[in-house]
Amino acid sequence: MATRRLPVIQEPAGEDAEAAARPPWQWVLVGSGLLVTIWTPSVAVSLAVARKMSASAAVGASVAAALVAATFALASLAAGYLVARFGPRTRRRHAFYAGLVAAGEIWILALLGGAFTSALVGASALFSLAALAGGFAALGAWLRRRKKSVGSRA
């Protein structure tokens, strides 16, 4: 006689239930906060490293810009991954939007700090930040969803 197996459905409890009930637009805000929070200490370290490197060699500002861009891309990747990991109803576009919001937040802070010498520099900085943050956050969400789907097949 064949035995019929029924699936076990577990309801999340506590904070997991709150996270599951949270609408995806809230994960956009959570993701942007995560990106800024992850990137802030790493950019401080990378700028200190770039300052030491530029003092010892003739590499200058290009190394600092590359290190800042690399840390921003990695922070965006991590934030997108975390949005997809903990936001069960989120999609890749929500991680992308979180990256765009975070890029806007960082750009506004830089604008208020007087970091841009002209409107062209400010506009190019905004587009660069948005492209890096949106693209890498969406990539992080895609990697999480891919990992989840590969794990469920095994």
C-alpha positions in Angstrom: 0.0 0.0 0.0 1.4 3.4 -1.0 1.8 6.0 1.6 0.7 9.5 0.8 3.1 12.2 2.1 1.6 15.6 2.7 3.8 18.8 2.7 4.4 20.4 6.0 3.6 24.1 5.9 5.4 26.1 8.6 4.2 29.6 9.6 6.9 32.0 10.4 6.9 33.3 13.9 8.1 36.5 15.6 10.3 38.8 13.6 10.2 36.4 10.6 6.5 36.8 10.4 6.9 40.6 10.4 9.5 40.4 7.6 7.2 38.1 5.6 4.3 40.5 6.0 6.3 43.6 5.1 5.4 45.0 1.6 8.2 45.1 -1.0 8.4 48.9 -1.1 9.6 48.9 2.5 12.4 46.6 1.5 13.5 49.2 -0.9 14.0 51.6 2.0 15.6 48.9 4.1 18.0 48.0 1.3 19.0 51.6 0.7 19.8 52.0 4.4 21.8 48.8 4.3 23.8 50.0 1.3 24.7 53.2 3.0 25.5 51.5 6.3 27.7 48.9 4.6 29.5 51.4 2.4 30.3 54.1 4.9 33.0 52.2 6.9 34.5 50.5 3.9 34.9 53.8 2.0 36.7 55.3 4.9 39.2 52.4 5.0 39.6 52.5 1.2 40.3 56.2 1.2 42.9 55.8 3.9 44.5 53.1 1.8 44.4 55.2 -1.3 45.9 58.1 0.5 48.9 55.9 1.6 49.3 54.5 -1.9 49.2 57.9 -3.6 51.8 59.3 -1.2 54.2 56.5 -2.1 53.6 56.3 -5.8 52.5 58.5 -8.7 49.1 56.9 -9.1 47.0 59.7 -7.6 43.3 60.2 -7.8 42.5 57.4 -10.2 43.4 54.7 -7.6 41.2 56.5 -5.0 38.3 56.7 -7.5 38.7 53.0 -8.4 38.8 51.9 -4.7 35.7 54.0 -3.9 33.8 52.6 -6.9 34.8 49.0 -6.0 33.7 49.4 -2.4 30.4 51.0 -3.5 29.8 48.1 -6.0 30.5 45.5 -3.3 28.2 47.3 -0.8 25.5 47.4 -3.4 25.9 43.7 -4.2 25.7 42.9 -0.5 22.6 45.1 0.0 20.8 43.6 -3.0 21.6 40.1 -1.7 20.3 40.9 1.7 17.1 42.4 0.4 16.4 39.2 -1.6 17.4 37.0 1.3 15.2 38.6 3.9 12.4 40.1 1.8 10.4 37.0 0.7 8.1 39.0 -1.6 10.7 41.2 -3.2 11.9 40.9 -6.8 15.1 42.0 -8.5 13.6 45.3 -9.3 13.1 46.1 -5.6 16.9 45.6 -5.0 17.5 47.8 -8.1 15.3 50.6 -6.6 17.0 50.3 -3.3 20.3 50.9 -5.1 18.9 54.0 -6.8 17.5 55.4 -3.6 20.9 54.9 -1.9 22.7 56.5 -4.8 20.4 59.5 -4.4 21.0 59.7 -0.7 24.8 59.6 -1.1 24.7 62.1 -3.9 22.6 64.5 -1.8 25.1 64.2 1.1 28.0 64.9 -1.3 26.1 67.8 -2.8 25.5 69.3 0.7 29.1 68.8 1.5 30.2 70.8 -1.5 31.9 67.9 -3.3 31.0 68.9 -6.8 32.9 71.7 -8.6 30.3 72.0 -11.4 26.9 70.8 -12.5 28.5 68.5 -15.0 30.6 66.8 -12.4 27.6 66.5 -10.1 25.4 65.0 -12.9 28.1 62.5 -13.9 28.6 61.5 -10.3 24.8 60.9 -9.9 24.6 58.8 -13.0 27.7 56.8 -12.1 26.4 56.1 -8.6 23.0 55.2 -9.9 24.4 52.8 -12.5 26.8 51.1 -10.0 24.3 50.9 -7.2 21.3 49.8 -9.2 23.2 47.3 -11.3 25.1 45.6 -8.5 22.1 45.6 -6.2 20.1 43.8 -8.8 23.0 41.4 -9.4 23.1 40.6 -5.7 19.3 39.9 -5.7 19.8 37.7 -8.8 22.6 35.8 -7.1 20.5 35.2 -4.1 17.5 33.9 -6.1 19.8 31.8 -8.2 21.4 30.3 -5.1 18.0 29.6 -3.6 16.7 27.9 -6.8 19.9 25.8 -7.2 19.6 24.7 -3.5 16.0 23.7 -3.9 16.8 21.4 -6.8 19.4 19.4 -4.9 
